[in-house]
Amino acid sequence: PKRTKFRKTTSRKTKGISSRGNRICFGRYIFKTLEPAWITSRQIEAGRRAMTRNIRRGGKIWVRIFPDKPVTVRPAWKRVWVLGKDPQSTG
């Protein structure tokens, strides 16, 4: 979506592999995740480019997933600091 009410969404656990919406409806190729994890826009774009290279402009590609969940990563020094260790000390 272009605009949402809240900038960041709550983090939810992924519970297994989806059983709905993962069958091929039309076309020959499918881009499917094999592990329960969030998929980023860069991964979607990399898969689309690989499929485009394979079909050599001979067909049409439908991307039916949209990365609408913002994923932010906490910096490494802050992650250590939360555990109660000094980030400058090694070991």
N, C-alpha and C positions, 0 to 999 in steps of 0.2 A: 504493500500500500504506500501511496505517496505520503500520506500524513496519518499519524496515529495519535491517540489521546496522550499516551505516555511514551517517552523516548525509549526506555528500557523495559523489557518484559521480565517477568519472574522466571527464574530458572526451574525447569521441571526435569525429572528423570525420564530417560527413554526406556521404555519397558519392552524389550524384544523387537523383533522384526515385524513390520506391518504385514497384515494378511490381505488387506483391501487396497485396491488401487495400484497394484504392482504387476498386473498382467498386461501384456502388450495388446492394445486395442486396434491399432492400425499401423502399418509400416512393417519394417523387418528387424530393426535394431531397437534395443532398450537400454537405458542407463539406470542401473539398479544398485542400491547399496546393499552390501552383504552383512554389515554389522550395525547394531543400533547406535547411531551417532548423528550429530547435526551435520548437515551438508552446507558448505559455504558457496557463495556466488562464484568464487574462483574455481571451485571443483566442478560446478555446473558448466562453466565456460570451457574448462579444459576437456570435459567429456563431449561437449558440443563440437569443439574444434576437431577432436579425434574422429568423431562420426562424419564430419564434413570431409575430412581427408580420406576417409574410407569410401564414401559414396561418390566422391569426385564430381560434385555439382550435378549429380544425376537424379536427385530427389529433394524432398522437402523434409525439414526437421521441425518437430513440435516439441517445445520445452514446456512441460506441464507441471513443473514445480517452481516455486518462488521462495527465495530466502528472506522471509519476512521477520525472522527472529534475529535481533541484533546480538552478536556474540562478542564480548569484550574479554580480554585476558588480563589478569592481574599481573603487574610486573614481578619479576623473580625476587627482587630485594624485599618487596612488601610481603610476599608469601612467606619468606623466611622470618621476617620481623613478627608476623602474627604468631608463629610457633614459639616465640620467646627467645629466639637466638639473635645474636648480634650479626647483622649482614656483613660487616667488615671482617669478622673473624672467619678463618678458613678451618674447616674440620669439624 
